[in-house]
């Protein structure tokens, strides 16, 4: 992968780059007031000194690769989709039950 590929992946997972603190390509910063993540866009490795949130989940690991964060985000998206489907199914059942004439 090239640095551009890692940057695109990091932006997709972590959001907007913090331009003021970044020193590309080896120290590209992403974050907010709750924590910063540094990504080496030549290797895809990331590090942080505090837990970060990815797709609604707090991740407490550092020094790993963006692929792992992407997998966490994808897993959460699948779980969210399954929950939404379960809620819709239950709602549809309740709606059908409510439509049946009472005896």
TIMI-2910 file (N, C-alpha, C, CB; in pm, 1 decimal, decimal comma, always signed):
<rs>
+----------+----------+----------+----------+----------+----------+----------+----------+----------+----------+----------+----------+------+
!      n_x !      n_y !      n_z !     ca_x !     ca_y !     ca_z !      c_x !      c_y !      c_z !     cb_x !     cb_y !     cb_z ! resn !
+----------+----------+----------+----------+----------+----------+----------+----------+----------+----------+----------+----------+------+
!    +84,0 !   -118,5 !     +0,0 !     +0,0 !     +0,0 !     +0,0 !    +88,4 !   +124,7 !     +0,0 !    -95,5 !     -0,1 !   +122,1 !  Unk !
!    +35,4 !   +229,3 !    -56,0 !   +107,7 !   +356,4 !    -54,6 !    +59,4 !   +441,0 !    +61,8 !    +89,4 !   +432,4 !   -188,2 !  Unk !
!   +130,0 !   +553,0 !    +87,5 !    +85,9 !   +641,5 !   +195,2 !    -54,0 !   +694,3 !   +169,1 !   +183,0 !   +757,7 !   +211,8 !  Unk !
!    -87,5 !   +719,7 !    +46,2 !   -220,2 !   +771,5 !    +13,8 !   -326,7 !   +670,6 !    +53,7 !   -231,0 !   +804,5 !   -136,4 !  Unk !
!   -304,1 !   +543,1 !    +31,4 !   -400,0 !   +439,9 !    +71,2 !   -420,0 !   +439,9 !   +222,6 !   -352,5 !   +301,3 !    +24,0 !  Unk !
!   -313,3 !   +444,2 !   +298,7 !   -323,8 !   +444,5 !   +444,9 !   -393,0 !   +570,4 !   +494,4 !   -185,3 !   +432,5 !   +508,9 !  Unk !
!   -364,7 !   +681,9 !   +431,3 !   -429,8 !   +806,4 !   +471,4 !   -580,0 !   +797,7 !   +448,2 !   -370,7 !   +925,7 !   +394,3 !  Unk !
!   -621,0 !   +745,4 !   +333,0 !   -763,6 !   +732,5 !   +302,2 !   -832,8 !   +639,4 !   +402,0 !   -783,0 !   +680,1 !   +158,5 !  Unk !
!   -767,6 !   +530,2 !   +435,4 !   -823,5 !   +435,4 !   +532,3 !   -834,1 !   +501,6 !   +669,4 !   -736,3 !   +307,1 !   +540,6 !  Unk !
!   -728,8 !   +571,8 !   +711,4 !   -729,9 !   +638,6 !   +841,7 !   -840,8 !   +743,2 !   +847,9 !   -593,4 !   +704,2 !   +869,8 !  Unk !
!   -857,9 !   +818,5 !   +740,7 !   -962,5 !   +920,4 !   +737,5 !  -1100,8 !   +856,8 !   +745,4 !   -950,8 !  +1005,3 !   +610,4 !  Unk !
!  -1119,8 !   +745,5 !   +678,6 !  -1248,7 !   +674,8 !   +681,7 !  -1278,9 !   +625,5 !   +823,0 !  -1248,3 !   +555,7 !   +582,3 !  Unk !
!  -1179,7 !   +574,1 !   +891,5 !  -1200,6 !   +515,3 !  +1024,2 !  -1202,0 !   +621,8 !  +1133,5 !  -1092,0 !   +412,1 !  +1053,9 !  Unk !
!  -1108,4 !   +716,8 !  +1127,1 !  -1086,0 !   +809,0 !  +1237,9 !  -1141,5 !   +948,8 !  +1217,0 !   -941,8 !   +819,0 !  +1264,2 !  Unk !
!  -1182,9 !   +981,0 !  +1096,0 !  -1237,7 !  +1114,4 !  +1070,8 !  -1132,9 !  +1211,0 !  +1018,6 !  -1299,1 !  +1170,1 !  +1196,9 !  Unk !
!  -1159,1 !  +1338,4 !  +1041,6 !  -1076,8 !  +1445,4 !   +986,7 !   -938,0 !  +1451,5 !  +1051,1 !  -1147,1 !  +1578,2 !  +1004,2 !  Unk !
!   -839,3 !  +1479,9 !   +967,9 !   -700,8 !  +1494,2 !  +1013,9 !   -685,3 !  +1624,4 !  +1092,3 !   -602,3 !  +1491,0 !   +893,7 !  Unk !
!   -603,6 !  +1621,4 !  +1194,8 !   -569,0 !  +1741,3 !  +1272,0 !   -442,9 !  +1800,6 !  +1208,1 !   -546,1 !  +1707,6 !  +1426,5 !  Unk !
!   -462,4 !  +1894,6 !  +1118,7 !   -352,8 !  +1949,7 !  +1037,8 !   -244,1 !  +2015,9 !  +1122,3 !   -407,6 !  +2050,5 !   +938,9 !  Unk !
!   -285,7 !  +2085,9 !  +1227,4 !   -189,5 !  +2162,7 !  +1306,8 !    -85,5 !  +2074,4 !  +1375,4 !   -262,5 !  +2244,5 !  +1410,9 !  Unk !
!   -123,8 !  +1954,6 !  +1414,8 !    -33,1 !  +1867,3 !  +1489,2 !    +33,6 !  +1760,1 !  +1403,3 !   -107,9 !  +1801,2 !  +1600,7 !  Unk !
!     -9,1 !  +1745,5 !  +1279,4 !    +42,9 !  +1639,7 !  +1191,8 !   +179,4 !  +1673,8 !  +1135,4 !    -53,6 !  +1613,9 !  +1078,0 !  Unk !
!   +260,1 !  +1568,5 !  +1118,8 !   +390,7 !  +1577,8 !  +1052,6 !   +397,6 !  +1461,8 !   +953,8 !   +511,2 !  +1573,1 !  +1157,2 !  Unk !
!   +327,0 !  +1475,8 !   +838,9 !   +318,5 !  +1365,6 !   +743,4 !   +454,5 !  +1327,9 !   +685,5 !   +223,9 !  +1401,8 !   +631,1 !  Unk !
!   +472,5 !  +1207,2 !   +636,4 !   +374,2 !  +1099,0 !   +634,8 !   +381,9 !  +1007,1 !   +757,0 !   +392,0 !  +1017,4 !   +510,2 !  Unk !
!   +482,1 !  +1028,6 !   +844,0 !   +503,3 !   +934,0 !   +954,0 !   +423,1 !   +965,9 !  +1080,2 !   +648,6 !   +930,0 !   +988,5 !  Unk !
!   +368,1 !  +1085,8 !  +1089,8 !   +294,5 !  +1124,4 !  +1209,7 !   +174,5 !  +1209,5 !  +1169,2 !   +386,3 !  +1201,5 !  +1309,3 !  Unk !
!    +73,5 !  +1142,9 !  +1116,2 !    -48,4 !  +1211,7 !  +1076,7 !   -147,1 !  +1197,3 !  +1192,3 !   -107,4 !  +1153,7 !   +942,0 !  Unk !
!   -192,2 !  +1310,3 !  +1246,8 !   -275,8 !  +1309,2 !  +1367,0 !   -423,4 !  +1321,4 !  +1333,2 !   -235,1 !  +1421,9 !  +1460,4 !  Unk !
!   -501,1 !  +1244,2 !  +1407,0 !   -646,1 !  +1247,8 !  +1399,3 !   -696,0 !  +1259,1 !  +1542,1 !   -704,9 !  +1120,9 !  +1326,2 !  Unk !
!   -806,3 !  +1327,0 !  +1561,0 !   -858,1 !  +1329,0 !  +1696,7 !   -949,7 !  +1444,3 !  +1726,0 !   -747,2 !  +1331,4 !  +1791,6 !  Unk !
!   -981,7 !  +1451,9 !  +1854,3 !  -1072,5 !  +1551,9 !  +1907,3 !  -1029,8 !  +1580,1 !  +2050,4 !  -1222,0 !  +1504,5 !  +1899,7 !  Unk !
!  -1104,9 !  +1659,2 !  +2124,4 !  -1063,3 !  +1688,3 !  +2262,4 !  -1050,0 !  +1565,1 !  +2351,9 !  -1161,3 !  +1782,4 !  +2324,4 !  Unk !
!  -1106,2 !  +1452,4 !  +2309,4 !  -1103,6 !  +1331,7 !  +2392,5 !   -982,3 !  +1243,4 !  +2366,0 !  -1229,2 !  +1251,7 !  +2370,0 !  Unk !
!   -897,9 !  +1280,4 !  +2271,4 !   -779,9 !  +1199,6 !  +2246,5 !   -728,9 !  +1213,7 !  +2104,4 !   -809,3 !  +1055,8 !  +2275,4 !  Unk !
!   -602,4 !  +1188,5 !  +2086,6 !   -538,6 !  +1196,0 !  +1955,6 !   -485,4 !  +1059,1 !  +1915,7 !   -424,9 !  +1300,0 !  +1955,9 !  Unk !
!   -489,0 !  +1034,5 !  +1787,1 !   -432,0 !   +913,0 !  +1731,0 !   -329,2 !   +956,1 !  +1627,6 !   -542,5 !   +819,8 !  +1668,0 !  Unk !
!   -212,0 !   +897,4 !  +1634,0 !   -107,2 !   +923,8 !  +1537,3 !    -97,2 !   +802,8 !  +1444,7 !    +29,2 !   +953,2 !  +1607,9 !  Unk !
!   -100,5 !   +829,5 !  +1314,1 !    -91,9 !   +722,6 !  +1215,3 !    +32,0 !   +743,4 !  +1130,0 !   -219,2 !   +717,8 !  +1127,0 !  Unk !
!   +110,7 !   +637,8 !  +1114,9 !   +222,8 !   +638,8 !  +1021,5 !   +164,6 !   +593,4 !   +887,8 !   +343,5 !   +544,8 !  +1070,2 !  Unk !
!   +145,0 !   +687,0 !   +797,1 !    +79,5 !   +655,4 !   +670,4 !   +168,5 !   +578,3 !   +574,4 !    +33,4 !   +781,6 !   +604,4 !  Unk !
!   +295,0 !   +554,3 !   +610,0 !   +380,0 !   +470,9 !   +525,8 !   +364,2 !   +323,5 !   +561,7 !   +526,6 !   +513,2 !   +539,2 !  Unk !
!   +324,0 !   +295,5 !   +687,9 !   +310,7 !   +155,7 !   +731,7 !   +167,6 !   +117,9 !   +770,1 !   +402,1 !   +130,5 !   +849,5 !  Unk !
!    +84,6 !   +217,4 !   +803,1 !    -50,3 !   +187,8 !   +848,8 !    -57,2 !   +162,5 !   +998,4 !   -104,0 !    +68,8 !   +775,1 !  Unk !
!    +54,4 !   +177,6 !  +1067,1 !    +57,3 !   +157,4 !  +1212,0 !     +6,1 !   +282,4 !  +1282,3 !   +200,4 !   +122,8 !  +1260,2 !  Unk !
!    -64,6 !   +263,1 !  +1393,4 !   -116,4 !   +377,2 !  +1468,6 !    -81,7 !   +363,0 !  +1615,1 !   -268,0 !   +390,2 !  +1450,9 !  Unk !
!    -82,4 !   +477,6 !  +1684,1 !    -57,7 !   +475,4 !  +1828,0 !   -137,0 !   +588,4 !  +1892,8 !    +94,6 !   +488,9 !  +1859,4 !  Unk !
!   -163,3 !   +569,9 !  +2019,9 !   -234,0 !   +670,1 !  +2098,1 !   -195,5 !   +652,7 !  +2243,9 !   -388,0 !   +658,7 !  +2079,0 !  Unk !
!   -216,6 !   +754,8 !  +2321,9 !   -185,6 !   +745,2 !  +2464,6 !   -311,9 !   +729,9 !  +2548,0 !   -107,7 !   +868,1 !  +2510,3 !  Unk !
!   -427,1 !   +732,5 !  +2482,3 !   -554,3 !   +721,4 !  +2554,3 !   -650,5 !   +636,8 !  +2473,1 !   -615,2 !   +861,3 !  +2582,6 !  Unk !
!   -751,9 !   +580,0 !  +2535,7 !   -852,2 !   +504,4 !  +2460,3 !   -918,6 !   +594,6 !  +2355,8 !   -958,8 !   +444,7 !  +2556,0 !  Unk !
!   -955,1 !   +536,8 !  +2242,7 !  -1022,9 !   +613,0 !  +2136,9 !  -1155,6 !   +546,3 !  +2104,9 !   -934,2 !   +623,1 !  +2008,9 !  Unk !
!  -1244,0 !   +621,2 !  +2039,5 !  -1373,6 !   +566,4 !  +1999,0 !  -1372,8 !   +545,7 !  +1847,7 !  -1491,0 !   +661,0 !  +2041,8 !  Unk !
!  -1409,0 !   +425,7 !  +1806,6 !  -1417,1 !   +390,5 !  +1665,3 !  -1554,5 !   +330,2 !  +1642,3 !  -1302,5 !   +291,2 !  +1622,6 !  Unk !
!  -1635,7 !   +397,4 !  +1561,5 !  -1768,6 !   +345,4 !  +1531,6 !  -1853,9 !   +324,4 !  +1655,7 !  -1756,6 !   +216,2 !  +1457,2 !  Unk !
!  -1836,0 !   +407,2 !  +1757,4 !  -1916,1 !   +396,3 !  +1877,7 !  -1859,2 !   +303,8 !  +1983,8 !  -2050,6 !   +350,7 !  +1841,8 !  Unk !
!  -1744,5 !   +243,5 !  +1958,3 !  -1683,5 !   +152,4 !  +2054,8 !  -1550,3 !   +210,2 !  +2103,2 !  -1662,6 !    +11,8 !  +1992,1 !  Unk !
!  -1524,9 !   +199,8 !  +2232,9 !  -1397,8 !   +245,5 !  +2287,8 !  -1292,6 !   +137,3 !  +2265,5 !  -1411,2 !   +279,9 !  +2439,2 !  Unk !
!  -1182,2 !   +177,3 !  +2205,2 !  -1072,8 !    +85,8 !  +2174,9 !   -954,8 !   +124,3 !  +2262,4 !  -1034,6 !    +89,6 !  +2022,9 !  Unk !
!   -904,6 !    +28,5 !  +2340,1 !   -793,8 !    +56,3 !  +2431,5 !   -670,1 !    -23,6 !  +2392,3 !   -833,9 !    +24,0 !  +2576,4 !  Unk !
!   -624,2 !     -3,7 !  +2271,3 !   -501,7 !    -69,4 !  +2228,7 !   -424,8 !    +29,4 !  +2143,5 !   -531,0 !   -201,9 !  +2150,6 !  Unk !
!   -297,6 !     +7,8 !  +2131,7 !   -215,0 !    +99,5 !  +2054,9 !   -103,5 !    +21,6 !  +1986,9 !   -157,1 !   +210,8 !  +2145,1 !  Unk !
!    -49,5 !    +79,9 !  +1881,3 !    +62,5 !    +17,7 !  +1812,9 !    +20,3 !    -91,5 !  +1717,5 !   +157,9 !    -37,8 !  +1912,2 !  Unk !
!   -103,1 !    -90,6 !  +1677,9 !   -153,5 !   -191,1 !  +1585,8 !   -174,6 !   -127,7 !  +1448,7 !   -285,2 !   -253,5 !  +1638,6 !  Unk !
!   -234,1 !   -204,2 !  +1359,7 !   -251,7 !   -156,6 !  +1223,2 !   -395,0 !   -110,3 !  +1198,9 !   -214,2 !   -266,0 !  +1123,7 !  Unk !
!   -410,1 !    -18,3 !  +1104,2 !   -541,2 !    +37,0 !  +1070,6 !   -641,5 !    -71,6 !  +1034,2 !   -528,4 !   +135,2 !   +956,0 !  Unk !
!   -592,0 !   -180,4 !   +975,8 !   -680,9 !   -290,4 !   +937,3 !   -763,0 !   -337,9 !  +1057,5 !   -599,2 !   -407,9 !   +878,5 !  Unk !
!   -699,6 !   -344,8 !  +1174,5 !   -769,6 !   -391,1 !  +1294,3 !   -879,3 !   -293,4 !  +1334,7 !   -671,0 !   -410,2 !  +1409,9 !  Unk !
!   -853,6 !   -162,0 !  +1323,8 !   -957,0 !    -64,1 !  +1354,0 !  -1070,6 !    -73,9 !  +1253,0 !   -898,5 !    +77,6 !  +1354,9 !  Unk !
!  -1036,2 !    -97,0 !  +1127,8 !  -1137,6 !   -113,5 !  +1024,1 !  -1225,3 !   -234,4 !  +1050,8 !  -1072,0 !   -126,4 !   +887,7 !  Unk !
!  -1163,0 !   -343,3 !  +1097,4 !  -1239,6 !   -464,0 !  +1129,3 !  -1335,5 !   -439,4 !  +1245,5 !  -1144,9 !   -579,8 !  +1163,1 !  Unk !
!  -1291,1 !   -363,3 !  +1345,6 !  -1377,8 !   -329,1 !  +1458,7 !  -1496,4 !   -246,7 !  +1409,3 !  -1298,8 !   -251,0 !  +1567,6 !  Unk !
!  -1468,9 !   -148,3 !  +1325,8 !  -1575,6 !    -62,7 !  +1272,6 !  -1674,9 !   -145,4 !  +1190,4 !  -1515,9 !    +50,9 !  +1186,0 !  Unk !
!  -1624,6 !   -235,2 !  +1106,6 !  -1712,3 !   -320,2 !  +1025,4 !  -1796,8 !   -412,3 !  +1112,6 !  -1629,7 !   -403,3 !   +926,8 !  Unk !
!  -1736,4 !   -470,3 !  +1215,2 !  -1809,6 !   -558,9 !  +1305,9 !  -1921,6 !   -483,3 !  +1376,4 !  -1714,2 !   -621,1 !  +1409,5 !  Unk !
!  -1891,7 !   -362,8 !  +1421,8 !  -1994,9 !   -282,3 !  +1487,6 !  -2108,2 !   -247,9 !  +1391,6 !  -1934,0 !   -154,1 !  +1544,4 !  Unk !
!  -2074,8 !   -218,9 !  +1266,7 !  -2177,5 !   -188,3 !  +1167,2 !  -2267,8 !   -310,4 !  +1144,4 !  -2112,1 !   -143,6 !  +1033,8 !  Unk !
!  -2207,8 !   -429,4 !  +1138,2 !  -2287,4 !   -551,9 !  +1120,5 !  -2377,7 !   -575,5 !  +1240,6 !  -2195,5 !   -673,8 !  +1099,0 !  Unk !
!  -2323,0 !   -555,9 !  +1361,2 !  -2403,4 !   -574,4 !  +1482,3 !  -2518,1 !   -473,8 !  +1487,2 !  -2315,5 !   -560,6 !  +1607,8 !  Unk !
!  -2492,3 !   -350,1 !  +1451,6 !  -2595,4 !   -246,4 !  +1450,5 !  -2705,0 !   -281,9 !  +1350,4 !  -2533,9 !   -108,7 !  +1416,3 !  Unk !
!  -2663,9 !   -329,9 !  +1234,2 !  -2760,8 !   -369,9 !  +1131,4 !  -2848,6 !   -484,2 !  +1180,9 !  -2688,3 !   -411,3 !  +1002,1 !  Unk !
!  -2788,5 !   -580,4 !  +1248,4 !  -2863,9 !   -694,3 !  +1302,0 !  -2963,7 !   -647,5 !  +1407,9 !  -2767,8 !   -799,6 !  +1361,8 !  Unk !
!  -2922,0 !   -557,4 !  +1493,9 !  -3011,2 !   -504,2 !  +1597,6 !  -3128,0 !   -429,9 !  +1533,1 !  -2933,8 !   -410,1 !  +1693,9 !  Unk !
!  -3099,1 !   -348,0 !  +1433,6 !  -3205,2 !   -274,6 !  +1364,8 !  -3304,3 !   -370,8 !  +1299,4 !  -3145,3 !   -180,2 !  +1259,2 !  Unk !
!  -3254,0 !   -478,0 !  +1240,3 !  -3341,1 !   -577,6 !  +1177,9 !  -3427,6 !   -646,6 !  +1283,6 !  -3257,5 !   -681,9 !  +1100,6 !  Unk !
!  -3369,9 !   -680,4 !  +1398,7 !  -3446,5 !   -743,7 !  +1506,6 !  -3555,9 !   -651,7 !  +1557,7 !  -3354,0 !   -783,3 !  +1621,8 !  Unk !
!  -3525,1 !   -523,8 !  +1572,7 !  -3625,6 !   -427,1 !  +1618,6 !  -3737,1 !   -415,9 !  +1516,5 !  -3561,9 !   -288,5 !  +1643,6 !  Unk !
!  -3703,5 !   -410,0 !  +1388,5 !  -3805,1 !   -400,0 !  +1283,4 !  -3894,3 !   -523,5 !  +1283,2 !  -3739,0 !   -382,2 !  +1145,5 !  Unk !
!  -3834,8 !   -641,7 !  +1297,7 !  -3912,9 !   -765,2 !  +1300,8 !  -4009,7 !   -765,2 !  +1418,2 !  -3820,5 !   -887,0 !  +1308,8 !  Unk !
!  -3961,8 !   -727,1 !  +1534,4 !  -4049,5 !   -721,6 !  +1652,3 !  -4160,3 !   -619,3 !  +1633,2 !  -3968,5 !   -687,9 !  +1778,4 !  Unk !
!  -4128,4 !   -504,1 !  +1577,4 !  -4228,1 !   -400,5 !  +1552,5 !  -4334,9 !   -452,1 !  +1456,2 !  -4161,4 !   -273,3 !  +1496,0 !  Unk !
!  -4290,6 !   -517,0 !  +1347,8 !  -4385,4 !   -571,3 !  +1249,9 !  -4478,1 !   -674,0 !  +1313,8 !  -4310,4 !   -634,8 !  +1132,2 !  Unk !
!  -4423,7 !   -758,6 !  +1400,7 !  -4506,4 !   -859,0 !  +1468,9 !  -4609,6 !   -792,8 !  +1559,6 !  -4418,2 !   -954,6 !  +1551,1 !  Unk !
!  -4565,7 !   -691,7 !  +1633,9 !  -4658,9 !   -620,0 !  +1721,5 !  -4766,5 !   -549,1 !  +1640,6 !  -4583,6 !   -518,7 !  +1808,5 !  Unk !
!  -4730,0 !   -493,6 !  +1529,1 !  -4825,4 !   -425,2 !  +1441,9 !  -4927,9 !   -523,6 !  +1387,7 !  -4752,5 !   -355,1 !  +1326,0 !  Unk !
!  -4882,8 !   -639,5 !  +1343,5 !  -4975,0 !   -742,8 !  +1294,0 !  -5068,8 !   -789,7 !  +1404,8 !  -4896,4 !   -862,7 !  +1237,4 !  Unk !
!  -5014,0 !   -806,9 !  +1523,5 !  -5093,7 !   -851,0 !  +1637,6 !  -5199,9 !   -745,8 !  +1670,2 !  -5003,3 !   -877,4 !  +1761,0 !  Unk !
!  -5163,7 !   -620,0 !  +1661,3 !  -5257,0 !   -511,4 !  +1691,9 !  -5367,8 !   -502,2 !  +1586,2 !  -5181,5 !   -377,5 !  +1701,3 !  Unk !
!  -5339,6 !   -541,6 !  +1463,2 !  -5438,3 !   -534,5 !  +1354,7 !  -5540,4 !   -646,6 !  +1361,4 !  -5368,6 !   -538,3 !  +1220,7 !  Unk !
!  -5505,6 !   -757,2 !  +1427,2 !  -5599,0 !   -870,8 !  +1434,8 !  -5720,6 !   -829,9 !  +1517,3 !  -5529,8 !   -997,0 !  +1497,2 !  Unk !
!  -5839,3 !   -869,5 !  +1469,9 !  -5960,3 !   -836,5 !  +1546,0 !  -5961,8 !   -908,7 !  +1681,1 !  -6086,2 !   -873,3 !  +1464,8 !  Unk !
!  -6008,6 !   -836,2 !  +1782,2 !  -6017,0 !   -896,7 !  +1915,0 !  -6140,8 !   -985,2 !  +1923,2 !  -6020,5 !   -787,8 !  +2025,1 !  Unk !
!  -6129,9 !  -1094,2 !  +1994,7 !  -6242,4 !  -1189,0 !  +2007,8 !  -6326,4 !  -1155,3 !  +2126,9 !  -6192,6 !  -1332,7 !  +2019,3 !  Unk !
+----------+----------+----------+----------+----------+----------+----------+----------+----------+----------+----------+----------+------+
</rs>
